[in-house]
Amino acid sequence: MDASSLTDVAAAQRLIETGADPHDVLLVARAGAYEAVFAAVCVLDGCGDPEARETDPGWHLMETDAECNPTGREIGGLHESLLETDPAGNQGADVWE
């Protein structure tokens, strides 16, 4: 997401029109997106809903081969590697400035 994408978000435009720095609005949007993805990844890493009963179904994220057959290897620690996926390569440091 870059500053030009803010033109598609009415609330962002209203903030900018009242004097907010577009860069700051962009950082707030990025931080919100990061927090949402982080929360979803934590649920995946935790094998389900932390508030679920013991008898409720859960899940595991498993690796598959090219034919979609399970390899038997569980994928975990996604939340720990989330910042490594930052396209800027700075592990999200600019989001928290």
TILOBA-558331 format. One line per 5 residues: number of its first residue (from 1); for each residue x, y, z of N, C-alpha, C, O, CB. Coordinates in Angstrom, 3 decimals, always signed. Atoms other than C-alpha are relative to their C-alpha. Last residue first. Glycine has a CB too. Example, Ala and Ser with C-alpha at 12.3 -4.5 7.8 and 13.67 -1.06 7.14 Angstrom:
// residues 2
2 = -0.820:-1.190:-0.060:+13.670:-1.060:+7.140:-0.770:+1.090:+0.730:-0.261:+2.198:+0.899:+0.414:+0.462:-1.415; +0.890:-1.190:+0.000:+12.300:-4.500:+7.800:+0.900:+1.200:+0.000:+1.936:+1.181:+0.665:-0.992:+0.027:+1.246 .
END
This chain:
// residues 97
97 = -0.777:-1.210:-0.255:+7.974:+4.960:+13.480:-0.834:+1.044:+0.704:-0.340:+2.133:+0.999:+0.551:+0.566:-1.296; +0.028:-0.370:-1.413:+6.021:+1.687:+13.941:+0.819:+1.242:+0.302:+1.143:+1.478:+1.466:+0.498:-1.142:+0.836; +1.377:-0.064:-0.489:+5.090:+1.029:+10.335:-0.054:+0.557:+1.418:-1.019:+1.225:+1.789:-0.647:-1.387:-0.044; +0.600:-1.274:+0.379:+8.584:+1.940:+9.093:-1.428:+0.140:+0.504:-1.911:+1.261:+0.670:+0.027:+0.156:-1.498; -0.472:-1.092:-0.858:+10.137:-0.917:+11.082:-0.668:+1.332:-0.326:-0.924:+2.130:+0.575:+1.502:+0.145:-0.127 .
92 = +1.094:-0.843:-0.493:+7.941:-3.485:+9.340:+0.423:+1.182:+0.844:-0.421:+1.832:+1.461:-0.925:-0.820:+0.784; +0.775:+0.665:-1.039:+10.704:-6.079:+8.984:-1.025:+0.915:+0.661:-1.224:+0.860:+1.874:+0.924:-0.551:+1.043; -0.426:-0.590:-1.286:+12.957:-3.760:+6.946:-0.828:-0.506:+1.170:-0.879:+0.136:+2.219:-0.093:+1.520:-0.061; -1.160:+0.652:-0.566:+12.856:-5.745:+3.699:+0.468:+0.550:+1.332:+1.556:+0.203:+1.791:+1.094:+0.080:-0.948; -1.062:-0.994:-0.090:+10.541:-3.337:+1.900:+1.273:-0.591:+0.597:+2.347:-0.001:+0.482:-0.460:+1.187:+0.833 .
87 = -0.605:-0.210:+1.318:+8.369:-6.285:+0.832:+1.134:+1.025:+0.015:+2.023:+0.976:-0.835:-1.059:+0.442:-0.978; +0.104:-1.412:+0.352:+7.829:-7.210:+4.503:+0.683:+0.242:-1.343:+1.884:+0.003:-1.471:+0.628:+0.892:+1.103; +0.647:-0.111:+1.306:+7.605:-11.021:+4.541:-0.162:+1.445:-0.451:-0.741:+1.690:-1.510:-1.350:-0.672:+0.037; -0.972:+0.327:+1.046:+10.170:-11.338:+7.346:-0.600:+0.143:-1.393:+0.140:+0.195:-2.375:+0.523:-1.417:+0.194; -0.754:-1.205:+0.345:+7.731:-9.501:+9.628:+1.047:-0.256:-1.085:+1.467:+0.674:-1.774:+0.675:+0.557:+1.237 .
82 = +0.815:-0.948:+0.749:+5.408:-12.508:+9.515:+0.793:+1.235:-0.428:+0.686:+1.663:-1.577:-1.193:+0.419:+0.830; -0.682:-0.368:+1.234:+8.077:-15.013:+10.553:-0.761:+1.038:-0.821:-0.350:+1.363:-1.935:+0.230:-1.225:-0.832; -1.380:-0.389:-0.269:+7.105:-15.379:+14.204:+0.730:+0.465:-1.256:+1.681:+1.241:-1.169:+0.748:-1.155:+0.622; +0.008:-1.338:-0.596:+3.406:-15.338:+13.429:+1.417:+0.497:+0.255:+1.678:+1.700:+0.223:-0.797:-0.004:+1.309; +0.273:-1.016:+1.012:+3.918:-18.256:+11.050:+0.052:+1.409:+0.580:+0.583:+2.325:-0.048:-1.357:-0.247:-0.635 .
77 = -0.843:-1.174:-0.197:+5.600:-20.373:+13.707:-0.232:+1.100:-1.024:+0.643:+1.936:-1.251:+1.432:-0.405:-0.032; +0.252:-0.780:-1.209:+4.054:-23.556:+12.457:+0.907:+1.201:+0.059:+1.776:+1.383:-0.794:+0.187:-0.854:+1.245; -0.549:-1.344:+0.155:+3.721:-25.694:+9.344:-0.387:+0.790:+1.235:-1.567:+0.880:+1.573:-0.518:+0.697:-1.311; +0.875:-1.071:-0.460:+3.216:-29.372:+10.063:+0.712:+1.332:-0.184:+1.922:+1.437:+0.018:-0.410:-0.208:+1.484; -0.671:-1.091:-0.718:+5.201:-31.855:+8.017:-1.004:+1.106:+0.317:-1.653:+1.655:-0.574:+1.185:+0.564:-0.833 .
72 = -0.140:+0.366:-1.404:+3.387:-35.088:+7.148:+0.694:+1.080:+0.812:+0.823:+0.953:+2.029:+0.763:-1.293:+0.122; -1.361:+0.525:-0.201:+3.970:-34.599:+3.432:+0.202:-0.483:+1.421:+1.180:-1.171:+1.714:+1.043:+1.066:-0.333; -0.706:-0.446:-1.215:+0.248:-34.259:+2.748:+1.387:-0.643:+0.109:+1.563:-1.837:-0.137:-0.833:-0.337:+1.258; -0.024:+1.081:-0.986:-0.681:-34.957:-0.884:+0.762:+0.488:+1.228:+1.834:+1.077:+1.094:+0.656:-1.299:-0.592; +0.843:-0.319:-1.161:-1.522:-31.821:-2.874:-0.129:-1.155:+0.989:-1.104:-1.213:+1.738:-1.374:+0.408:-0.467 .
67 = +1.313:+0.588:+0.296:-0.008:-33.199:-6.105:-0.994:+0.204:+1.149:-2.049:-0.430:+1.173:+0.150:-1.494:-0.292; +0.528:-0.605:+1.220:+3.012:-30.870:-5.879:-1.374:-0.540:-0.390:-2.124:+0.129:-1.101:+0.965:-0.224:-1.134; -0.900:+0.076:+1.149:+3.620:-31.959:-2.271:-0.694:+0.609:-1.222:-1.776:+1.185:-1.099:+0.426:-1.477:-0.280; +0.363:+1.015:+0.985:+1.665:-30.760:+0.730:+1.040:-0.014:-1.111:+1.799:+0.938:-1.291:-1.417:+0.262:-0.578; -0.649:-0.112:+1.298:+2.655:-28.945:+3.928:-0.514:-1.112:-0.920:-0.799:-2.221:-0.469:+1.548:-0.071:+0.147 .
62 = -0.939:+1.039:+0.402:+0.180:-28.989:+6.794:+0.568:+0.299:-1.385:-0.116:+0.843:-2.251:-0.681:-1.377:+0.012; -0.470:-0.391:+1.315:-1.657:-26.269:+8.674:+1.110:-0.967:-0.382:+2.131:-1.061:+0.299:+0.495:+1.491:-0.023; -1.457:-0.115:+0.077:-3.402:-27.940:+11.559:+0.324:+0.412:-1.424:-0.298:-0.066:-2.372:+0.730:-1.352:+0.398; -0.692:+0.245:+1.254:-7.046:-27.655:+12.441:+1.502:+0.071:+0.198:+2.004:+0.535:+1.222:-0.441:+1.000:-1.061; -1.085:-0.951:+0.184:-9.595:-27.604:+15.216:+0.653:-0.263:-1.343:+0.046:-0.886:-2.214:+1.036:-0.097:+1.149 .
57 = -1.055:+0.312:+0.969:-12.913:-29.304:+15.847:+1.050:+1.108:-0.043:+0.770:+2.260:+0.289:-0.602:-0.210:-1.399; +0.215:-0.651:+1.292:-14.783:-28.615:+19.087:+1.117:-0.376:-0.973:+2.238:-0.662:-0.552:-0.074:+1.536:+0.168; +0.641:+0.936:+0.915:-14.516:-31.176:+21.919:-0.269:+0.599:-1.380:-0.670:-0.120:-2.295:-1.291:-0.483:+0.597; -0.929:+1.086:+0.305:-11.987:-29.141:+23.903:-0.579:-0.977:-1.024:+0.171:-1.613:-1.765:+0.366:-0.746:+1.274; +0.012:+1.087:-0.983:-14.281:-26.136:+23.759:+0.949:-1.096:-0.463:+1.287:-1.177:-1.644:-1.441:-0.565:+0.200 .
52 = +0.785:+1.189:+0.332:-13.278:-23.245:+21.541:+0.071:-1.010:+1.139:+1.042:-1.066:+1.894:+0.500:-0.637:-1.315; +1.176:+0.060:-0.869:-12.051:-19.978:+23.074:-0.869:-1.232:-0.269:-1.912:-1.408:+0.362:-0.831:+1.256:-0.175; -0.419:+0.208:-1.385:-8.536:-20.283:+21.635:-1.162:-0.095:+0.987:-0.992:-0.578:+2.106:+0.908:+1.112:+0.419; +0.541:-1.056:-0.842:-10.073:-20.782:+18.182:+0.413:-0.245:+1.450:+0.095:-1.294:+2.010:-1.543:+0.071:-0.129; +1.430:-0.230:-0.125:-7.951:-23.070:+16.108:-0.334:+1.153:+0.915:+0.528:+1.937:+1.310:-0.670:-1.230:+0.493 .
47 = +0.841:+1.151:+0.364:-4.592:-24.751:+15.789:-1.480:+0.229:+0.259:-2.211:-0.726:+0.521:+0.448:-1.219:+0.757; +0.532:+0.586:-1.226:-2.673:-22.016:+17.620:-0.940:-1.160:-0.239:-1.543:-1.668:+0.706:-0.704:+1.039:+0.787; -1.088:+0.619:-0.766:-0.548:-21.188:+14.590:-0.516:-0.730:+1.236:+0.067:-1.727:+1.660:+1.017:+1.056:+0.415; -0.493:+1.156:+0.759:-3.661:-20.588:+12.493:+1.090:-0.733:+0.772:+1.081:-1.961:+0.857:+0.534:+0.443:-1.373; +1.047:+1.011:-0.100:-5.164:-18.347:+15.194:+0.435:-1.253:-0.756:+0.248:-2.365:-0.263:-1.348:+0.540:-0.556 .
42 = -0.081:+0.579:-1.346:-1.853:-16.486:+15.453:-1.079:-1.069:+0.201:-0.833:-2.080:+0.859:-0.142:+1.104:+1.069; -1.096:+0.966:+0.016:-1.881:-16.003:+11.673:+0.159:-0.655:+1.376:+0.474:-1.843:+1.461:+1.318:+0.687:-0.425; +0.433:+1.175:+0.759:-5.294:-14.340:+11.854:+1.067:-1.088:+0.005:+0.754:-2.268:+0.162:-0.339:+0.391:-1.439; +1.028:+0.698:-0.788:-4.187:-11.991:+14.637:-0.471:-1.263:-0.719:-0.647:-2.306:-0.089:-1.200:+0.934:+0.271; -0.668:+0.645:-1.126:-0.987:-11.087:+12.761:-1.005:-0.794:+0.842:-0.722:-1.917:+1.258:+0.719:+1.050:+0.872 .
37 = -0.667:+1.197:+0.517:-2.958:-10.395:+9.586:+0.663:-0.763:+1.137:+0.594:-1.991:+1.185:+1.044:+0.376:-1.075; +1.039:+0.944:+0.428:-5.288:-8.002:+11.424:+0.622:-1.302:-0.508:+0.158:-2.388:-0.161:-0.880:+0.631:-1.099; +0.624:+0.574:-1.190:-2.411:-6.312:+13.289:-1.073:-1.020:-0.370:-1.211:-2.044:+0.299:-0.606:+1.103:+0.865; -0.942:+0.925:-0.637:-0.471:-5.823:+10.052:-0.652:-0.689:+1.201:-0.551:-1.907:+1.351:+1.280:+0.748:+0.443; -0.082:+1.199:+0.843:-3.479:-4.317:+8.274:+0.929:-1.033:+0.629:+0.616:-2.223:+0.649:+0.492:+0.364:-1.418 .
32 = +1.257:+0.730:-0.139:-4.081:-1.907:+11.130:+0.001:-1.286:-0.807:-0.462:-2.326:-0.337:-1.163:+0.872:-0.427; -0.019:+0.613:-1.336:-0.414:-0.895:+11.181:-1.268:-0.807:+0.228:-1.210:-1.904:+0.784:+0.149:+1.078:+1.098; -0.926:+1.135:+0.021:-0.473:-0.333:+7.418:+0.029:-0.717:+1.352:+0.041:-1.947:+1.409:+1.413:+0.473:-0.375; +0.619:+1.059:+0.802:-3.581:+1.854:+7.629:+0.893:-1.245:-0.022:+0.401:-2.365:+0.114:-0.266:+0.498:-1.445; +1.102:+0.540:-0.807:-2.069:+3.885:+10.489:-0.684:-1.143:-0.752:-1.018:-2.167:-0.155:-1.031:+1.116:+0.347 .
27 = -0.576:+0.840:-1.053:+1.151:+4.276:+8.499:-1.075:-0.606:+0.892:-0.953:-1.756:+1.313:+0.974:+0.809:+0.846; -0.462:+1.241:+0.605:-0.787:+5.525:+5.458:+0.583:-0.938:+1.055:+0.323:-2.140:+1.018:+1.040:+0.291:-1.083; +1.222:+0.761:+0.275:-2.596:+8.122:+7.554:+0.370:-1.357:-0.597:-0.223:-2.379:-0.251:-0.940:+0.785:-0.963; +0.493:+0.523:-1.279:+0.789:+9.264:+8.891:-1.267:-0.833:-0.184:-1.430:-1.869:+0.460:-0.271:+1.149:+0.973; -0.924:+1.071:-0.416:+2.198:+9.560:+5.360:-0.463:-0.612:+1.327:-0.408:-1.829:+1.503:+1.456:+0.549:+0.138 .
22 = +0.316:+1.235:+0.722:-0.879:+11.519:+4.248:+0.903:-1.173:+0.394:+0.457:-2.320:+0.420:+0.109:+0.240:-1.490; -1.091:+0.322:+0.920:-0.209:+14.094:+7.022:-0.343:-1.313:-0.711:-0.602:-2.312:-0.040:+1.376:-0.108:+0.759; -0.866:+1.121:-0.386:-3.539:+15.000:+8.595:+1.055:-0.230:-1.079:+0.782:-0.085:-2.270:-0.834:-1.293:+0.229; -1.363:-0.369:-0.342:-4.823:+18.469:+7.750:+0.918:-1.127:+0.424:+2.088:-0.887:+0.722:-0.037:+0.975:+1.058; +0.010:-0.772:-1.248:-8.604:+18.192:+7.702:+1.406:+0.304:+0.497:+1.581:+0.883:+1.569:-0.768:-0.751:+1.074 .
17 = +0.634:-1.301:+0.240:-8.551:+17.188:+4.023:-0.054:+0.855:+1.260:-0.104:+2.081:+1.167:-1.406:-0.197:-0.543; -0.983:-0.824:+0.714:-6.073:+14.414:+4.866:-0.560:+1.398:-0.249:+0.158:+2.390:-0.123:+0.400:-0.664:-1.341; -1.078:-0.331:-0.939:-8.459:+12.957:+7.440:+1.022:+0.927:-0.647:+1.452:+1.903:-0.032:+0.692:-1.278:+0.497; +0.530:-0.981:-0.957:-11.403:+13.174:+5.030:+1.078:+0.417:+1.002:+1.191:+1.595:+1.342:-1.226:-0.579:+0.746; +0.086:-1.292:+0.672:-9.346:+11.457:+2.324:-0.530:+1.076:+0.940:-0.038:+2.205:+0.931:-0.892:-0.103:-1.234 .
12 = -1.369:-0.515:+0.108:-8.458:+8.631:+4.693:-0.007:+1.373:-0.662:+0.709:+2.276:-0.228:+0.894:-0.980:-0.801; -0.403:-0.460:-1.341:-12.129:+8.162:+5.574:+1.410:+0.571:-0.022:+1.683:+1.570:+0.643:-0.082:-1.156:+1.018; +0.657:-1.269:-0.330:-13.065:+8.039:+1.876:+0.434:+0.534:+1.370:+0.674:+1.733:+1.518:-1.517:-0.175:-0.028; +0.572:+0.185:-1.337:-10.523:+5.344:+1.046:-0.560:+1.344:+0.473:+0.186:+2.267:+0.799:+1.076:-0.553:+1.012; +1.140:+0.917:+0.081:-9.759:+5.119:-2.681:-0.726:-0.178:+1.327:-1.760:-0.843:+1.385:+0.463:-1.340:-0.494 .
7 = +1.073:-0.700:+0.713:-7.515:+8.218:-2.646:-1.250:-0.863:-0.118:-2.340:-0.342:-0.356:+0.473:+0.420:-1.391; +0.866:-0.686:-0.960:-5.436:+6.494:+0.035:-1.154:+0.726:-0.680:-2.169:+1.013:-0.044:+0.810:+0.986:+0.817; +1.171:+0.837:-0.267:-4.058:+4.143:-2.605:-0.955:+0.646:+1.000:-2.095:+0.203:+1.140:+0.439:-1.360:+0.517; +0.990:-0.177:+1.071:-1.752:+6.909:-3.843:-1.253:-0.835:+0.238:-2.328:-0.481:-0.247:+0.613:-0.367:-1.348; +0.844:-1.168:-0.257:+0.021:+6.934:-0.457:-1.059:+0.193:-1.080:-2.139:+0.706:-0.786:+0.856:+1.248:+0.104 .
2 = -0.730:-1.260:+0.013:+1.333:+3.406:-0.923:-0.995:+1.154:+0.123:-2.208:+0.944:+0.138:+0.854:+0.138:-1.297; +0.850:-1.174:+0.000:+0.000:+0.000:+0.000:+0.893:+1.233:+0.000:+1.817:+1.349:+0.805:-0.965:+0.000:+1.221 .
END
